[in-house]
């Protein structure tokens, strides 16, 4: 990972015709100058595991410090009360994406698990399109994961097929030609989805070359797997063909040494989500042991229903703080690498999360000249250890400035907030 220190200014190519270009002063007439005095420049952060819909459902009663078996129905009831329609999905996604950009996240992997069961396939495409368009309108990259949670397997497979065909026509490996949108698939986990659902979504992934993602080894996951199948979740995923190099597994709070070796042999990537797992009491993934075994680990926030925030750098700080509870303390640069290149690797997107040759031109400019960084000897480590609420001064995605001087370029925060508040005040019409 490349980090630039003490830059006075950054020049970016902001041409609307060359959206993928990034340069530091290449003489283009479209160059934009960003003040970077007293700043550190890093790659754009990559949130490897989010649930954008949950941005509209934070701090709900009955969702804090409870077993996952109670948390899941509480969240489902909240979704049902508001309703599943393109407007609701769009305003929630817009708020989540805006928050992400303002916190330095340039790529969001949205594991979307909540669908109106049995709805026409065209309706699921409309919901997916509403989410993706809301995120892209703000200038963020999106990985839309067509997930499932207790969906009918055949219906889930048909929906995933329709979504990838509609959203990334002509894309390679589920990635749009401009690199701004990617489609993947992923059941919520063995606690909610049967082998048939994993097979159906896996078949769609095989046809289109999509990445696969799921969640494993949290509280409810291990308990239900033992009760229902007499197995542990990773045993089931292995038997079902879901421990392979194109698969990323989130959480992994409760893994044995043998399971870590299994993940490493399979070439599976992992996503650490301490901002969800720690406050909910669901455990801490042994990240140092995973990395030592050769598992590439990314970082994710998970959703607002458990984390309440999409602040990936804050979660990187938390990852540092809790790592010593389950092994050796992680170095700051290792965790920053998880939040950038590690997450990108799990998406199959090596052009993201780095600023070297062949990068996509996503970067963050962090001001380290204030009192919160006074006395900090290593400004890169200080990005994580100091100033828990730190936000970037500027954010660039694909050579385009999307946050300048701490403000969104393409939208107004107050307007986005008002739109979400107004939509949440309405309930769906009776069917």
C-alpha positions as CSV (number, residue, x, y, z in Angstrom):
1,X,0.0,0.0,0.0
2,X,1.3,3.5,-0.9
3,X,0.9,6.4,1.5
4,X,2.0,9.9,0.7
5,X,3.0,12.1,3.5
6,X,3.4,15.9,3.8
7,X,2.0,16.7,0.3
8,X,1.4,20.4,-0.4
9,X,-1.2,19.7,-3.1
10,X,-2.7,16.9,-5.1
11,X,-3.7,17.2,-8.7
12,X,-6.4,14.9,-10.0
13,X,-7.9,14.5,-13.4
14,X,-11.5,15.3,-13.0
15,X,-12.5,14.9,-16.7
16,X,-16.0,13.5,-17.1
17,X,-14.7,11.8,-20.3
18,X,-11.9,10.0,-18.5
19,X,-13.5,8.8,-15.4
20,X,-11.0,6.1,-14.7
21,X,-7.9,8.3,-14.9
22,X,-5.9,9.4,-12.0
23,X,-2.7,11.4,-12.0
24,X,-0.6,13.8,-9.9
25,X,-0.2,16.7,-12.2
26,X,-0.3,15.4,-15.8
27,X,-1.0,18.6,-17.5
28,X,-4.7,17.8,-18.3
29,X,-7.0,20.8,-18.8
30,X,-9.4,19.0,-16.5
31,X,-7.0,19.0,-13.5
32,X,-8.4,19.9,-10.1
33,X,-6.1,21.1,-7.4
34,X,-6.7,19.8,-3.8
35,X,-5.0,21.5,-0.9
36,X,-3.1,18.7,0.9
37,X,-0.8,20.8,3.1
38,X,-0.2,19.0,6.5
39,X,-2.1,15.9,5.2
40,X,-1.5,12.2,4.7
41,X,-2.8,10.6,1.5
42,X,-4.0,7.0,1.5
43,X,-5.9,4.8,-0.9
44,X,-9.7,5.1,-0.7
45,X,-11.0,2.8,2.0
46,X,-12.9,-0.3,0.9
47,X,-15.8,-1.4,3.1
48,X,-16.0,-5.2,2.5
49,X,-19.2,-5.8,4.4
50,X,-22.1,-3.4,4.8
51,X,-25.9,-3.6,4.8
52,X,-26.9,-0.3,3.4
53,X,-30.6,-0.7,4.1
54,X,-29.9,-0.8,7.8
55,X,-28.7,2.8,7.6
56,X,-32.4,3.7,8.0
57,X,-32.8,1.4,11.1
58,X,-30.2,2.4,13.8
59,X,-30.5,2.1,17.6
60,X,-33.9,0.4,17.4
61,X,-35.4,-0.8,20.6
62,X,-34.7,-4.5,21.2
63,X,-31.6,-4.5,18.9
64,X,-28.8,-3.7,21.3
65,X,-26.9,-6.2,23.4
66,X,-29.3,-9.0,22.6
67,X,-28.7,-12.5,21.2
68,X,-28.8,-12.7,17.4
69,X,-31.9,-14.9,17.6
70,X,-33.8,-11.9,19.0
71,X,-32.0,-9.3,16.9
72,X,-33.0,-10.8,13.6
73,X,-36.8,-10.8,14.1
74,X,-36.6,-7.2,15.6
75,X,-34.9,-6.0,12.4
76,X,-37.3,-7.9,10.1
77,X,-40.3,-6.3,11.9
78,X,-38.8,-2.8,11.3
79,X,-38.3,-3.5,7.6
80,X,-41.8,-4.8,7.3
81,X,-43.3,-1.7,8.9
82,X,-41.6,0.7,6.5
83,X,-42.1,-1.5,3.5
84,X,-40.0,-2.9,0.6
85,X,-40.1,-0.4,-2.2
86,X,-37.6,1.3,-4.5
87,X,-38.0,4.7,-2.7
88,X,-37.2,3.3,0.7
89,X,-34.3,1.3,-0.6
90,X,-32.9,4.3,-2.5
91,X,-33.1,6.8,0.4
92,X,-31.5,4.4,2.8
93,X,-28.7,3.6,0.4
94,X,-28.1,7.2,-0.4
95,X,-27.7,8.1,3.3
96,X,-25.4,5.1,3.8
97,X,-23.3,5.9,0.8
98,X,-23.0,9.6,1.7
99,X,-21.9,8.7,5.2
100,X,-19.4,6.3,3.7
101,X,-17.8,8.8,1.4
102,X,-17.6,11.4,4.1
103,X,-15.7,8.8,6.2
104,X,-13.3,8.0,3.4
105,X,-14.9,4.8,2.0
106,X,-14.8,4.9,-1.8
107,X,-16.0,1.3,-2.4
108,X,-19.0,-0.3,-0.5
109,X,-19.8,-4.0,-0.6
110,X,-23.6,-4.0,0.2
111,X,-24.7,-7.5,1.3
112,X,-28.4,-7.0,0.6
113,X,-30.3,-9.7,2.4
114,X,-33.9,-8.3,2.7
115,X,-36.4,-8.9,-0.1
116,X,-40.2,-9.1,-0.3
117,X,-40.5,-12.9,-0.4
118,X,-42.1,-14.2,-3.5
119,X,-42.4,-10.8,-5.2
120,X,-42.2,-10.7,-9.0
121,X,-38.6,-11.0,-10.3
122,X,-39.0,-7.6,-12.0
123,X,-39.7,-6.0,-8.6
124,X,-36.4,-7.4,-7.1
125,X,-34.6,-5.9,-10.1
126,X,-36.2,-2.5,-9.4
127,X,-35.2,-2.7,-5.8
128,X,-31.6,-3.5,-6.7
129,X,-31.5,-0.8,-9.4
130,X,-32.8,1.8,-6.9
131,X,-30.0,0.9,-4.5
132,X,-27.3,1.0,-7.1
133,X,-28.4,4.2,-8.7
134,X,-28.6,6.0,-5.4
135,X,-25.0,5.1,-4.6
136,X,-23.6,5.8,-8.0
137,X,-25.3,9.2,-8.1
138,X,-23.0,10.3,-5.2
139,X,-19.9,9.0,-6.9
140,X,-19.1,6.0,-4.8
141,X,-18.2,2.5,-6.1
142,X,-20.7,-0.2,-5.2
143,X,-20.5,-4.0,-5.0
144,X,-24.1,-5.1,-4.9
145,X,-24.4,-8.5,-3.3
146,X,-27.7,-10.2,-4.1
147,X,-28.0,-12.0,-0.8
148,X,-30.8,-14.1,0.6
149,X,-32.2,-14.8,4.0
150,X,-34.7,-17.7,4.1
151,X,-35.6,-17.0,0.4
152,X,-37.0,-19.8,-1.8
153,X,-34.0,-21.1,-3.5
154,X,-35.4,-21.2,-7.1
155,X,-36.8,-17.6,-6.7
156,X,-33.5,-16.4,-5.3
157,X,-31.6,-17.8,-8.2
158,X,-33.9,-16.4,-10.8
159,X,-33.8,-13.0,-9.1
160,X,-30.0,-13.0,-9.0
161,X,-29.8,-14.0,-12.7
162,X,-32.1,-11.1,-13.6
163,X,-30.2,-8.6,-11.4
164,X,-26.8,-9.4,-12.9
165,X,-28.2,-9.3,-16.4
166,X,-30.0,-6.0,-15.9
167,X,-27.3,-4.1,-13.9
168,X,-24.1,-5.1,-15.5
169,X,-24.8,-6.0,-19.2
170,X,-21.6,-6.4,-21.0
171,X,-19.6,-6.5,-17.7
172,X,-16.8,-9.0,-17.1
173,X,-17.0,-11.0,-13.9
174,X,-20.0,-9.0,-12.8
175,X,-18.1,-5.7,-13.0
176,X,-19.5,-2.8,-15.2
177,X,-17.2,-1.5,-17.9
178,X,-16.5,1.7,-15.9
179,X,-15.6,-0.3,-12.7
180,X,-18.2,1.6,-10.6
181,X,-20.6,-1.3,-10.1
182,X,-20.0,-4.9,-9.4
183,X,-22.6,-7.6,-8.7
184,X,-21.9,-10.6,-6.4
185,X,-24.1,-13.2,-4.7
186,X,-24.3,-14.5,-1.1
187,X,-26.7,-16.2,1.2
188,X,-26.8,-14.8,4.8
189,X,-25.4,-18.0,6.2
190,X,-26.2,-21.6,7.0
191,X,-28.3,-20.4,9.9
192,X,-30.9,-19.0,7.4
193,X,-30.3,-20.6,4.0
194,X,-30.4,-24.2,3.0
195,X,-27.9,-26.0,0.8
196,X,-30.3,-25.5,-2.2
197,X,-30.1,-21.7,-1.9
198,X,-26.3,-21.9,-1.8
199,X,-26.4,-24.1,-4.9
200,X,-28.8,-21.8,-6.7
201,X,-26.8,-18.6,-6.1
202,X,-23.6,-20.5,-6.7
203,X,-24.8,-21.6,-10.1
204,X,-25.5,-17.9,-11.1
205,X,-22.0,-17.0,-9.9
206,X,-20.5,-19.7,-12.0
207,X,-22.4,-18.7,-15.1
208,X,-21.3,-15.0,-14.8
209,X,-18.0,-15.3,-13.1
210,X,-19.3,-13.5,-10.0
211,X,-17.7,-13.4,-6.5
212,X,-19.4,-15.2,-3.7
213,X,-19.9,-14.0,-0.2
214,X,-21.5,-15.2,3.0
215,X,-21.3,-15.0,6.8
216,X,-20.2,-17.6,9.3
217,X,-19.3,-18.5,12.8
218,X,-21.3,-15.9,14.8
219,X,-23.4,-16.8,17.7
220,X,-26.6,-18.0,16.1
221,X,-24.8,-19.4,13.1
222,X,-22.8,-22.0,15.1
223,X,-25.7,-22.9,17.3
224,X,-28.2,-23.5,14.5
225,X,-25.7,-25.4,12.4
226,X,-25.1,-27.7,15.3
227,X,-28.8,-28.2,16.1
228,X,-30.0,-28.5,12.5
229,X,-27.1,-30.3,10.8
230,X,-24.8,-31.6,13.6
231,X,-22.0,-29.7,11.9
232,X,-20.2,-26.4,12.3
233,X,-20.8,-23.7,9.7
234,X,-17.5,-24.0,7.9
235,X,-17.9,-27.8,7.7
236,X,-21.2,-27.2,5.9
237,X,-19.7,-24.5,3.6
238,X,-17.0,-26.9,2.7
239,X,-19.4,-29.7,1.9
240,X,-21.6,-27.3,-0.1
241,X,-18.7,-26.0,-2.3
242,X,-18.5,-22.6,-0.7
243,X,-14.9,-22.7,0.6
244,X,-13.1,-21.7,-2.6
245,X,-10.9,-18.8,-3.7
246,X,-13.8,-16.8,-5.1
247,X,-15.6,-16.8,-1.7
248,X,-15.3,-14.2,1.1
249,X,-16.6,-15.1,4.6
250,X,-17.5,-12.4,7.0
251,X,-17.3,-12.3,10.9
252,X,-15.6,-15.6,11.8
253,X,-15.8,-14.8,15.5
254,X,-15.6,-18.4,16.7
255,X,-13.1,-20.4,14.6
256,X,-10.9,-23.2,15.7
257,X,-7.2,-23.7,14.7
258,X,-8.3,-26.5,12.4
259,X,-10.9,-24.3,10.7
260,X,-8.3,-21.5,10.2
261,X,-6.1,-24.1,8.4
262,X,-9.1,-25.1,6.3
263,X,-9.8,-21.6,5.3
264,X,-6.1,-21.0,4.3
265,X,-5.9,-24.2,2.3
266,X,-9.1,-23.3,0.4
267,X,-7.8,-19.8,-0.5
268,X,-10.9,-18.2,1.1
269,X,-10.7,-14.5,2.1
270,X,-12.2,-13.2,5.3
271,X,-13.8,-10.0,6.5
272,X,-13.5,-8.7,10.0
273,X,-16.4,-6.7,11.4
274,X,-15.5,-5.6,14.9
275,X,-17.9,-2.6,15.0
276,X,-20.8,-5.1,14.7
277,X,-19.5,-8.1,16.6
278,X,-17.9,-6.5,19.6
279,X,-20.8,-4.2,20.8
280,X,-23.3,-6.9,20.1
281,X,-21.3,-9.4,22.2
282,X,-20.9,-11.8,19.3
283,X,-17.2,-12.3,19.6
284,X,-13.9,-11.2,18.1
285,X,-12.3,-12.8,15.1
286,X,-8.7,-13.9,15.6
287,X,-7.4,-11.8,12.8
288,X,-3.7,-12.2,13.6
289,X,-4.0,-16.0,13.5
290,X,-5.9,-15.8,10.3
291,X,-3.3,-13.6,8.6
292,X,-0.4,-15.8,10.0
293,X,-2.1,-18.8,8.4
294,X,-2.1,-17.0,5.0
295,X,-5.8,-15.9,4.9
296,X,-6.3,-12.4,3.4
297,X,-8.5,-10.4,5.7
298,X,-10.5,-7.3,4.8
299,X,-12.5,-5.0,7.0
300,X,-16.2,-4.2,7.1
301,X,-18.6,-2.2,9.2
302,X,-21.6,-4.4,8.8
303,X,-24.9,-2.5,8.9
304,X,-26.5,0.2,10.9
305,X,-28.7,-2.3,12.6
306,X,-25.8,-3.6,14.6
307,X,-23.0,-1.0,14.2
308,X,-25.0,2.2,13.8
309,X,-22.2,3.7,11.8
310,X,-20.5,3.3,8.4
311,X,-17.2,4.7,9.7
312,X,-14.6,2.2,8.5
313,X,-11.6,4.0,9.9
314,X,-13.2,4.1,13.3
315,X,-13.8,0.3,13.1
316,X,-10.1,0.0,12.0
317,X,-9.2,1.7,15.3
318,X,-11.5,-0.7,17.2
319,X,-9.8,-3.6,15.4
320,X,-6.5,-2.4,16.8
321,X,-7.9,-2.1,20.3
322,X,-9.6,-5.5,20.6
323,X,-7.0,-7.5,18.7
324,X,-5.0,-8.1,21.8
325,X,-7.9,-9.9,23.4
326,X,-7.6,-12.8,21.0
327,X,-3.9,-12.8,20.1
328,X,-1.0,-10.4,19.4
329,X,-2.0,-6.8,18.8
330,X,-2.2,-5.9,15.2
331,X,0.0,-3.1,13.8
332,X,-1.7,0.0,12.5
333,X,-0.4,-0.5,9.0
334,X,-1.7,-4.0,8.9
335,X,-5.2,-2.9,9.8
336,X,-5.1,0.0,7.4
337,X,-4.0,-2.5,4.7
338,X,-7.1,-4.6,5.7
339,X,-9.3,-1.6,5.2
340,X,-7.9,-1.0,1.7
341,X,-6.0,-3.7,-0.2
342,X,-7.3,-6.6,1.9
343,X,-10.9,-5.7,1.3
344,X,-10.2,-5.1,-2.4
345,X,-8.5,-8.5,-2.7
346,X,-11.6,-10.2,-1.4
347,X,-13.7,-8.5,-4.1
348,X,-11.3,-9.6,-6.8
349,X,-10.5,-5.9,-7.5
350,X,-6.7,-5.4,-7.2
351,X,-7.0,-2.0,-8.8
352,X,-8.7,-0.8,-5.7
353,X,-7.2,-0.2,-2.3
354,X,-3.8,1.0,-3.6
355,X,-2.2,4.0,-5.2
356,X,0.5,2.2,-7.2
357,X,0.7,1.5,-10.9
358,X,-2.7,0.3,-12.3
359,X,-4.7,1.8,-9.5
360,X,-8.3,3.0,-10.1
361,X,-7.5,6.4,-8.7
362,X,-9.4,6.3,-5.5
363,X,-7.8,8.3,-2.6
364,X,-8.4,10.1,0.7
365,X,-6.6,13.2,1.9
366,X,-6.4,13.2,5.8
367,X,-5.5,16.4,7.7
368,X,-3.0,15.5,10.4
369,X,-2.0,19.0,11.4
370,X,-4.5,19.6,14.3
371,X,-4.4,19.2,18.0
372,X,-5.7,15.6,17.8
373,X,-2.5,14.6,16.0
374,X,-0.1,16.8,18.1
375,X,2.6,14.6,19.5
376,X,2.0,11.8,17.1
377,X,5.3,10.4,15.9
378,X,3.9,8.2,13.2
379,X,1.2,10.0,11.3
380,X,0.1,6.9,9.4
381,X,-0.4,5.0,12.7
382,X,-2.0,8.1,14.1
383,X,-4.7,8.0,11.4
384,X,-6.1,5.0,13.4
385,X,-5.0,5.6,17.0
386,X,-5.7,9.3,17.3
387,X,-9.0,11.2,16.6
388,X,-11.6,8.4,16.8
389,X,-14.1,10.5,14.7
390,X,-11.6,11.4,12.0
391,X,-12.9,12.2,8.6
392,X,-11.0,12.9,5.4
393,X,-10.7,16.5,4.0
394,X,-10.9,15.3,0.4
395,X,-12.0,12.1,-1.3
396,X,-11.4,11.1,-4.9
397,X,-13.0,8.2,-6.7
398,X,-11.8,7.3,-10.2
399,X,-10.0,10.6,-10.5
400,X,-13.2,12.6,-9.6
401,X,-13.5,14.6,-6.5
402,X,-16.5,13.5,-4.5
403,X,-15.8,15.1,-1.1
404,X,-14.0,18.4,-1.0
405,X,-13.2,20.3,2.2
406,X,-15.3,17.8,4.2
407,X,-18.5,18.3,2.1
408,X,-20.1,16.1,-0.5
409,X,-19.8,17.4,-4.0
410,X,-22.8,15.8,-5.6
411,X,-25.4,16.1,-2.8
412,X,-26.5,18.0,0.3
413,X,-26.4,16.1,3.6
414,X,-29.4,17.9,5.0
415,X,-31.5,17.1,2.0
416,X,-30.5,13.4,2.1
417,X,-31.4,13.3,5.8
418,X,-34.7,15.0,5.3
419,X,-35.7,12.6,2.5
420,X,-35.0,9.6,4.7
421,X,-36.8,11.1,7.6
422,X,-39.9,11.8,5.5
423,X,-39.9,8.3,4.0
424,X,-39.7,6.6,7.4
425,X,-42.7,8.7,8.6
426,X,-44.8,6.9,6.0
427,X,-46.0,3.3,6.2
428,X,-46.7,1.2,3.1
429,X,-50.3,1.0,1.9
430,X,-52.3,-2.0,3.1
431,X,-52.2,-4.8,0.6
